[in-house]
Structures are given as structure tokens and as C-alpha cells.
Amino acid sequence: MKTRTEQTDYETRQYLQQANLVYYGTIGALMFLLPLYYIMGSMIVLALNMMVFVVTLFVIRMNNRHRYGLASLLFITSISIASFAGVVIYGERAGFQFYFFNMSVLIIFTNWPIRERMIGIGIEAFLFIGAYVHTLLITPIAIIPTGLLTTMFVINVGLNLFGIVNSSAFHMNIARSANQALRVMATTDDLSKLMNRVTFNKKMIEINPVAAPYLGSMGVLMLDIDHFKDINDTYGHLCGDEMIRQFSRLLSKTMAPNDLFVRYGGEEFTMVIFHDDYDAIFQKAEAIRQDVMAYGFVFEDRVIKLTVSIGLLYKPSGQTALTRDVISQADDVLYQAKNQGRNQVVSKHI
């Protein structure tokens, strides 16, 4: 499920940024096309496209006020009317009929309800068919030189292809960004920004002597922030959340690229350190304990001192794989550290 912030970002990109790109592009194209329409001699087409120009300026203002649906309705309607008139007056050889396809694509990407979008696409299809039938039955009203007609056709095809490709590419990028955001949400703890427990459980399956023998020995550390309930009770849960964030950032700086660090639950964290030297792992655990004790955690201009209890379970190379049972044993060692007075490292070999 999207958070409100993510939903707002999606709407801003799709309905504000992308729509304005279309609207500003239309203004730019019309500044070039209006003189050409004048040369082509039809005051009706010229007047209708001047109307599109004015409407688009108004639509940009409306869109910037986040009235996305009404803005897109006015824009698509004005373009559709001008395009229908272009087909009727100049015939299909001028290429105005392609705007109906372009408008259909834009309708797909509006924030209209699905029923209204289907109706809109149906209307565009009806206008396309009606304009095409008209060109079969009735001679174009304006007869212009073939060279000018061909130029208009090429311009209209080019503008419509560019519009469709641009809109599609823009929304594909939005979709990729959304998928990436979903992957991050699915694999990351929202508060600490560490990998979450589900991701860690998957990593445990991968880390075993058969699938990954190069990993060798490892130390499994269970860490628990001491007296965390007192922090929540004294300063409030917002302070507790901020302590989790700062604690996670502080310890993340100590991690090697292949090590694992996860918020296991509440104020409890798990580290897996891959190293074949038990003493080096113990020293790292002790350094973490001292770093936490020395660090000044800050909340609302108040410095709060924390300590951490650490249970270290050392697993030599070729022994039991990293499993939930190993995590459970490391958790037991952690509780020894807490029962012995907290703010210390207690270790055990498998």
C-alpha cells in the first residue's frame, strides 16, 4: 500500500509534471503552427487552434492548482474539436486524424475514473471514424497545394508520434520508479532503513556451507538497546523512534560490505559478521558497545545516552548453517548479557 507521501509524489509526477510537459509542448508547437494555418487559408482552423492556444494557457494555470481532471478534460476537448475541423476542412491527407490516437493515449494516463476514461476513448474513436467517413463521402472544403498539404501531414504525424512516445516513456519511468519503491518497501524496515526480518530470513537460507562455502566462519550478534522502555515512557515514542534511527545509522557505519545488519524487532537488532577470527569479531562487538555508550543521541535539543547489550554466537567454518535455531541461540546469549547487568558483550562458540 502506498503511503500518502508516495501517493502525492506519484500524482505530482504523472498529473502535474507530465501533463504540464504536454501543455507547454502544445504551446510551443502552436506558436510554430499558427502562422502555417494562416498561410493555409482556413480561418476556421486558425481560429480553433487559437482557441486551443488560449485554452492551454488556462489549463496550465488550472493544472498548477492541482485541478488535474478538469484541466485534462478541457485540453483534450479543445484538441479534439480542432482536429475534427482539420480533417473536415483539409481531408485525411493533412494528418489531423492522428490527434485522436494521441488524445486516447492521454486519456489513459489521466486521473479520471476508469468509466470516464473508457467513455473518453470511445468518443475519440467515434470522432476518428466520423471524420474518416466524412473524407470518403465529402470533398475537403479547402483545397491547398500538395506540397503544403504534405508538409502539414509530416508535421502532424511527427508531433503525434513524439507525443505518444514521450507520454509512454514518461509513464514507464514512473512505473519503474514505483516498482523500485515497492521493492525497497518489501525488503526494508521503514523506521531504521535496514533490511527487514523477511529479507534477513531469505538471506539465512542462502548462507550455508553448501550454497556459500566461501563465507566460512561467522559471528552472529544479537543487540538490544538497554532500558528502551524507559526511553519511550520518559520522552515518548517519537523519541524512541528517533533513537532507533540514530542507532541504526551509527552501527551501519561499522559494517563491512558483506556483513548483514537487520532490525530484528522492536529495539533488538541482529548482525552477522563474516570473519574467521573469533577475537576480531569479539573486538568489533566490544567496539560497537563502546561506541554506543560514548555517542550522544539527540532528540529535540536533548542529548540522551544509551547503552547496548550484545550476545555473540561464534560459528566456525563448516559447522551448522545460519538458521533460526542459531539466531535463537544468539538470542539466549544476549539475555545472559542482560541478566548479568547489561551494557556488556557475552559470547559463546557453537
ABEGO torsion letter per residue (X at the ends): XBBAAAAAAAAAAAAAAAAAAAAAAAAAAAAAAAAAAAAAGBAAAAAAAAAAAAAAAAAAAAAAAGBAAAAAAAAAAAAAAAAAAAAAAAEAAAGAAAAAAAAAAAAAABABBAAAAAAAAAAAAAAAAAAAAAAAABBBABBBBAAAAAAAAAAAAAAAAAAAAAAAAAAAAAAAAAAAAAAAAAABBAAAGBBBAAAAAAAAAABBAAABAAAEBBBBBBBBBBGAAAAAAAAEAAAAAAAAAAAAAAAAAABBAABBBBBAEEABBBBBBBBABAAAAAAAAAAAAAAAAABBBBBGGBBBBBBBBBBBBBBBBGBBBBBAAAAAAAAAAAAAAAAAGEGBBBBBBX
